[in-house]
Amino acid sequence: MDQDIEKVRKGYHCAWQIHYHIVFPVKYRKALLDGEVAVIIQETSREIEERYEIEMEAIGMDKDHIHILCGAHPKMSPGR
């Protein structure tokens, strides 16, 4: 495994090693995710990283769903 994924992050008052695996399926599992859409999704995820304290560790896509492996400070809930 990658060294960054194994690393324990530290804040002022806590230490954490949290990884969220989030899957976003396309409605009705239609094959809508082509190369152009994939580029837009990756650009959007970079903007989310800059705006919030979330680190996108890996992004994988198929034609009908997206997998995101990310990590964040424990104060950030996965649903947020």
C-alpha positions as a printed Julia matrix, in Angstrom:
80×3 Matrix{Float64}:
   0.0    0.0     0.0
   0.97   3.6    -0.46
   2.83   5.29    2.42
   0.39   8.26    2.49
  -2.6    5.99    3.05
  -0.9    4.34    6.04
   0.03   7.69    7.65
  -1.68   8.82   10.86
  -2.8   12.45   10.58
  -2.5   14.75   13.58
  -4.42  17.81   14.7
  -4.09  20.01   17.74
  -6.1   17.71   20.0
  -6.4   14.4    18.19
  -4.81  11.91   15.83
  -6.76  10.04   13.17
  -6.52   7.59   10.34
  -9.94   7.65    8.72
 -10.73   6.58    5.17
 -14.19   6.82    3.63
 -15.17   4.71    0.63
 -18.08   6.46   -1.07
 -19.91   5.12   -4.12
 -22.08   7.34   -6.32
 -24.23   5.32   -8.73
 -25.85   6.92  -11.77
 -29.64   6.92  -11.63
 -31.05   3.67  -13.04
 -27.41   2.54  -13.56
 -27.31   4.15  -17.01
 -23.86   4.19  -18.65
 -23.4    7.96  -18.76
 -19.87   8.48  -17.44
 -17.59   8.94  -20.43
 -14.13  10.56  -20.62
 -15.42  14.13  -20.71
 -17.57  13.64  -17.61
 -14.66  11.92  -15.82
 -12.46  14.99  -16.32
 -15.17  17.27  -14.9
 -15.61  15.01  -11.86
 -11.87  14.98  -11.17
 -11.67  18.79  -11.47
 -14.62  19.15   -9.11
 -13.01  16.8    -6.58
  -9.81  18.91   -6.65
 -11.88  22.02   -5.94
 -13.58  20.23   -3.03
 -10.13  19.32   -1.65
  -9.06  22.97   -1.77
 -12.26  24.3    -0.22
 -12.71  21.74    2.57
 -10.33  19.7     4.72
 -10.85  16.54    2.67
  -8.1   14.59    0.97
  -9.15  12.62   -2.11
  -6.87   9.57   -2.03
  -8.26   7.73   -5.07
 -11.06   8.19   -7.58
 -12.25   5.36   -9.8
 -15.01   5.38  -12.37
 -16.95   2.91  -14.42
 -19.66   3.77  -16.94
 -22.4    3.71  -14.31
 -20.81   4.56  -10.93
 -17.98   6.43   -9.2
 -15.82   5.22   -6.31
 -14.08   7.78   -4.1
 -11.61   6.94   -1.34
 -11.06  10.0     0.82
  -9.91  10.97    4.27
 -10.89  13.86    6.51
 -10.6   15.19   10.05
 -13.05  13.45   12.43
 -15.01  16.71   12.83
 -16.14  16.32    9.19
 -19.04  13.91    8.89
 -19.15  11.7     5.76
 -22.6   12.95    4.83
 -21.5   16.55    4.88
